[in-house]
Every structure is written in structure tokens, then in C-alpha cells.
Amino acid sequence: MSAALLALSRLRASPASGLSAAAAADSGLRVLSPTNARILTGIADRMTFTGDPNMPRFADTSGLQVIDTALRYVPLDVPQQLSRALLLFEYGPPLFIGKASTFSGLASEWQDAYISGWAQSRFHTRRIAFQAFKNLSMLGYYSQDATWPAIHYQGPWAPKARRVVPDAQ
């Protein structure tokens, strides 16, 4: 088991997957680390992919900033638990589907199968983590005005100014 964990720790995600560490650092994220941001972006890209060319990719929206802002208002242990779940998700394919790869390194068909495995797992913790990833992905994605026309939503009836969240000291 120790040898397997050591081997997993040396796997590197493909550079083409999601958000780079430098981009995450420059994006002003406060709760999500660059690694967690990259992993969550990859998960959200697959979960929100519709195949509709009129819909933007999650990575092309500011959905990650919305998620990061929401995580600023949860108890301190929640982001820590999310971080652990994201790392387990990223490095879990050898354990859960027998593929010697990270989630980011899997082909899109295998990513979908891997996500489905988490959704239907017999382990409650994996299903809860899947629900967290899904809820955060949908929150970040569908809060973006760019996603509204394709789902035939014209926006709120009474337009309100977007709330600006002050910097937490």
C-alpha cells in the first residue's frame, strides 16, 4: 500500500488539463489552492459539458471565482475536507477503476465513467464528495450570464446590481 501511495504521489497531471497553477495564483483565488482549482476546474468541465457549441466551457467562465467566493463563507473545516476529496478524486483512478493515471490524464470517456462511479459508489463518503463537486460545479457554471441564453433564461425580472463581496481581512 505504501508503495502504491508513493507511486501515486509522483504522478503528474497533464499540462493541458484545466487551470494552470500560475493562472490560479493570478486569478485572485483565496480559498482554493492552485492545485485544487485545477482539479475542480477539470471536474466542473466534465460535469457541465453538454455538447452544445453555444454553451461555454466551465474553464472559460468565471465560475471558479464564484465557487471560491462561496467557500469563503463556510466553516473552516469545509474547504479542508473539499481539498482532501479533490486530491483523492484526482489520484484515485488506479484505486477505483484500475487506470494508471490521474483524473486529469484520463480520456473524456473514462473521466465520465470515473465520475459516474463516484456518483453510484457503495461508499457514502464518495457519493457525498460527488454531490459536493456537482453542486459547486453547477453553482459556478449556471451563475454565469453567458450560460443563460442557451437554457432560455433571460435573467431576473427585476435586475439588481451584482453584490460585491468585500475583501475579508
C-alpha positions as a LaTeX table, in Angstrom:
\begin{tabular}{lrrr}
\hline
Residue & $x$ (\AA) & $y$ (\AA) & $z$ (\AA) \\
\hline
Met1 & 0.00 & 0.00 & 0.00 \\
Ser2 & 2.83 & 2.41 & 0.84 \\
Ala3 & 4.49 & 1.73 & $-2.50$ \\
Ala4 & 1.21 & 2.41 & $-4.31$ \\
Leu5 & 0.71 & 5.70 & $-2.48$ \\
Leu6 & 4.28 & 6.72 & $-3.24$ \\
Ala7 & 3.76 & 5.94 & $-6.92$ \\
Leu8 & 0.52 & 7.93 & $-6.92$ \\
Ser9 & 2.23 & 10.92 & $-5.36$ \\
Arg10 & 4.70 & 11.03 & $-8.26$ \\
Leu11 & 2.03 & 11.13 & $-10.97$ \\
Arg12 & 1.70 & 14.49 & $-12.64$ \\
Ala13 & $-1.41$ & 15.82 & $-14.29$ \\
Ser14 & $-1.22$ & 16.62 & $-17.96$ \\
Pro15 & $-0.44$ & 20.32 & $-18.53$ \\
Ala16 & $-3.38$ & 20.73 & $-20.90$ \\
Ser17 & $-5.93$ & 19.95 & $-18.20$ \\
Gly18 & $-7.87$ & 22.87 & $-16.84$ \\
Leu19 & $-6.31$ & 25.72 & $-14.97$ \\
Ser20 & $-2.56$ & 26.05 & $-14.67$ \\
Ala21 & $-1.05$ & 26.75 & $-11.27$ \\
Ala22 & 0.13 & 30.19 & $-12.41$ \\
Ala23 & $-3.31$ & 31.09 & $-13.76$ \\
Ala24 & $-4.96$ & 30.07 & $-10.49$ \\
Ala25 & $-2.47$ & 32.12 & $-8.48$ \\
Asp26 & $-3.05$ & 35.16 & $-10.67$ \\
Ser27 & $-6.85$ & 34.81 & $-10.58$ \\
Gly28 & $-7.20$ & 36.10 & $-7.03$ \\
Leu29 & $-8.49$ & 32.88 & $-5.50$ \\
Arg30 & $-8.42$ & 32.97 & $-1.72$ \\
Val31 & $-9.72$ & 29.60 & $-0.56$ \\
Leu32 & $-8.82$ & 27.20 & $-3.34$ \\
Ser33 & $-5.15$ & 26.40 & $-3.81$ \\
Pro34 & $-3.83$ & 26.37 & $-7.40$ \\
Thr35 & $-3.84$ & 22.54 & $-7.33$ \\
Asn36 & $-7.40$ & 22.36 & $-6.01$ \\
Ala37 & $-8.50$ & 25.00 & $-8.53$ \\
Arg38 & $-7.02$ & 22.97 & $-11.40$ \\
Ile39 & $-8.66$ & 19.74 & $-10.22$ \\
Leu40 & $-12.05$ & 21.36 & $-9.59$ \\
Thr41 & $-11.93$ & 23.08 & $-12.99$ \\
Gly42 & $-11.34$ & 19.70 & $-14.65$ \\
Ile43 & $-14.21$ & 18.10 & $-12.75$ \\
Ala44 & $-16.56$ & 21.00 & $-13.47$ \\
Asp45 & $-15.62$ & 20.97 & $-17.16$ \\
Arg46 & $-16.80$ & 17.36 & $-17.43$ \\
Met47 & $-19.88$ & 17.79 & $-15.21$ \\
Thr48 & $-21.14$ & 20.85 & $-17.09$ \\
Phe49 & $-20.23$ & 19.66 & $-20.59$ \\
Thr50 & $-23.39$ & 19.48 & $-22.66$ \\
Gly51 & $-22.00$ & 19.06 & $-26.15$ \\
Asp52 & $-23.83$ & 22.25 & $-27.17$ \\
Pro53 & $-21.41$ & 24.52 & $-29.05$ \\
Asn54 & $-23.36$ & 27.57 & $-27.80$ \\
Met55 & $-22.51$ & 26.76 & $-24.18$ \\
Pro56 & $-19.16$ & 27.96 & $-22.85$ \\
Arg57 & $-16.74$ & 25.58 & $-21.18$ \\
Phe58 & $-16.54$ & 25.94 & $-17.42$ \\
Ala59 & $-12.87$ & 26.92 & $-17.70$ \\
Asp60 & $-13.87$ & 29.82 & $-19.98$ \\
Thr61 & $-16.19$ & 31.33 & $-17.37$ \\
Ser62 & $-15.53$ & 32.91 & $-14.00$ \\
Gly63 & $-17.32$ & 30.03 & $-12.29$ \\
Leu64 & $-14.23$ & 29.14 & $-10.29$ \\
Gln65 & $-14.19$ & 32.60 & $-8.71$ \\
Val66 & $-17.87$ & 32.18 & $-7.77$ \\
Ile67 & $-17.06$ & 28.87 & $-6.07$ \\
Asp68 & $-14.04$ & 30.35 & $-4.30$ \\
Thr69 & $-16.18$ & 33.25 & $-3.03$ \\
Ala70 & $-18.87$ & 30.85 & $-1.77$ \\
Leu71 & $-16.24$ & 28.82 & 0.07 \\
Arg72 & $-15.18$ & 31.94 & 1.97 \\
Tyr73 & $-18.49$ & 31.76 & 3.89 \\
Val74 & $-18.45$ & 28.16 & 5.04 \\
Pro75 & $-16.88$ & 26.79 & 8.23 \\
Leu76 & $-13.09$ & 26.45 & 8.05 \\
Asp77 & $-13.13$ & 22.66 & 8.02 \\
Val78 & $-15.24$ & 22.51 & 4.83 \\
Pro79 & $-12.50$ & 23.78 & 2.46 \\
Gln80 & $-10.04$ & 21.39 & 4.13 \\
Gln81 & $-12.38$ & 18.45 & 3.57 \\
Leu82 & $-13.00$ & 19.60 & $-0.01$ \\
Ser83 & $-9.25$ & 19.76 & $-0.60$ \\
Arg84 & $-8.79$ & 16.19 & 0.62 \\
Ala85 & $-11.70$ & 14.98 & $-1.50$ \\
Leu86 & $-10.31$ & 16.73 & $-4.59$ \\
Leu87 & $-6.89$ & 15.12 & $-4.12$ \\
Leu88 & $-8.45$ & 11.69 & $-3.61$ \\
Phe89 & $-10.56$ & 12.23 & $-6.71$ \\
Glu90 & $-7.57$ & 13.34 & $-8.82$ \\
Tyr91 & $-5.28$ & 10.50 & $-7.77$ \\
Gly92 & $-7.93$ & 7.80 & $-7.29$ \\
Pro93 & $-8.27$ & 6.22 & $-10.76$ \\
Pro94 & $-5.68$ & 3.49 & $-10.07$ \\
Leu95 & $-7.62$ & 2.51 & $-6.94$ \\
Phe96 & $-11.17$ & 2.87 & $-8.24$ \\
Ile97 & $-11.04$ & 1.97 & $-11.95$ \\
Gly98 & $-7.63$ & 0.36 & $-12.32$ \\
Lys99 & $-6.23$ & 3.01 & $-14.67$ \\
Ala100 & $-2.65$ & 4.13 & $-14.05$ \\
Ser101 & $-3.48$ & 7.78 & $-14.49$ \\
Thr102 & $-4.79$ & 10.82 & $-12.70$ \\
Phe103 & $-8.33$ & 12.01 & $-13.35$ \\
Ser104 & $-6.93$ & 14.88 & $-15.42$ \\
Gly105 & $-4.93$ & 12.43 & $-17.55$ \\
Leu106 & $-7.90$ & 10.21 & $-18.43$ \\
Ala107 & $-9.68$ & 10.39 & $-21.79$ \\
Ser108 & $-13.05$ & 12.15 & $-21.59$ \\
Glu109 & $-14.97$ & 8.85 & $-21.82$ \\
Trp110 & $-13.02$ & 7.46 & $-18.87$ \\
Gln111 & $-13.49$ & 10.71 & $-16.95$ \\
Asp112 & $-17.25$ & 10.39 & $-17.38$ \\
Ala113 & $-17.16$ & 6.75 & $-16.25$ \\
Tyr114 & $-15.00$ & 7.68 & $-13.26$ \\
Ile115 & $-17.37$ & 10.48 & $-12.24$ \\
Ser116 & $-20.31$ & 8.09 & $-12.60$ \\
Gly117 & $-18.51$ & 5.61 & $-10.35$ \\
Trp118 & $-18.28$ & 8.26 & $-7.64$ \\
Ala119 & $-21.97$ & 9.13 & $-8.06$ \\
Gln120 & $-23.06$ & 5.49 & $-7.71$ \\
Ser121 & $-20.45$ & 4.30 & $-5.23$ \\
Arg122 & $-21.45$ & 1.99 & $-2.41$ \\
Phe123 & $-19.32$ & 4.20 & $-0.16$ \\
His124 & $-21.29$ & 7.07 & 1.33 \\
Thr125 & $-18.22$ & 9.34 & 1.51 \\
Arg126 & $-17.58$ & 9.06 & $-2.23$ \\
Arg127 & $-21.24$ & 9.83 & $-3.01$ \\
Ile128 & $-21.17$ & 12.87 & $-0.68$ \\
Ala129 & $-17.95$ & 14.11 & $-2.32$ \\
Phe130 & $-19.58$ & 13.66 & $-5.76$ \\
Gln131 & $-22.58$ & 15.72 & $-4.61$ \\
Ala132 & $-20.26$ & 18.47 & $-3.36$ \\
Phe133 & $-18.38$ & 18.54 & $-6.68$ \\
Lys134 & $-21.62$ & 18.56 & $-8.65$ \\
Asn135 & $-23.27$ & 21.27 & $-6.56$ \\
Leu136 & $-20.20$ & 23.51 & $-6.70$ \\
Ser137 & $-19.82$ & 22.94 & $-10.44$ \\
Met138 & $-23.44$ & 23.85 & $-11.14$ \\
Leu139 & $-23.32$ & 26.86 & $-8.81$ \\
Gly140 & $-20.24$ & 28.23 & $-10.53$ \\
Tyr141 & $-21.37$ & 27.46 & $-14.07$ \\
Tyr142 & $-25.04$ & 28.46 & $-14.12$ \\
Ser143 & $-24.41$ & 31.65 & $-12.16$ \\
Gln144 & $-22.67$ & 32.95 & $-15.29$ \\
Asp145 & $-24.71$ & 35.17 & $-17.59$ \\
Ala146 & $-23.04$ & 33.52 & $-20.61$ \\
Thr147 & $-24.84$ & 30.23 & $-19.87$ \\
Trp148 & $-28.32$ & 31.72 & $-19.69$ \\
Pro149 & $-29.28$ & 32.18 & $-23.38$ \\
Ala150 & $-28.68$ & 28.53 & $-24.27$ \\
Ile151 & $-31.02$ & 27.37 & $-21.48$ \\
His152 & $-33.61$ & 30.02 & $-22.47$ \\
Tyr153 & $-33.31$ & 32.02 & $-19.28$ \\
Gln154 & $-33.50$ & 35.77 & $-19.78$ \\
Gly155 & $-32.23$ & 36.62 & $-16.34$ \\
Pro156 & $-34.01$ & 38.04 & $-13.30$ \\
Trp157 & $-37.21$ & 40.00 & $-13.91$ \\
Ala158 & $-36.11$ & 42.81 & $-11.66$ \\
Pro159 & $-32.48$ & 43.48 & $-12.48$ \\
Lys160 & $-30.39$ & 44.05 & $-9.40$ \\
Ala161 & $-26.84$ & 45.22 & $-9.13$ \\
Arg162 & $-24.47$ & 42.36 & $-8.53$ \\
Arg163 & $-23.31$ & 42.22 & $-4.94$ \\
Val164 & $-19.64$ & 42.95 & $-4.46$ \\
Val165 & $-18.06$ & 40.87 & $-1.75$ \\
Pro166 & $-15.65$ & 42.92 & 0.37 \\
Asp167 & $-12.19$ & 41.55 & 0.95 \\
Ala168 & $-12.00$ & 39.56 & 4.18 \\
Gln169 & $-9.19$ & 40.76 & 6.39 \\
\hline
\end{tabular}
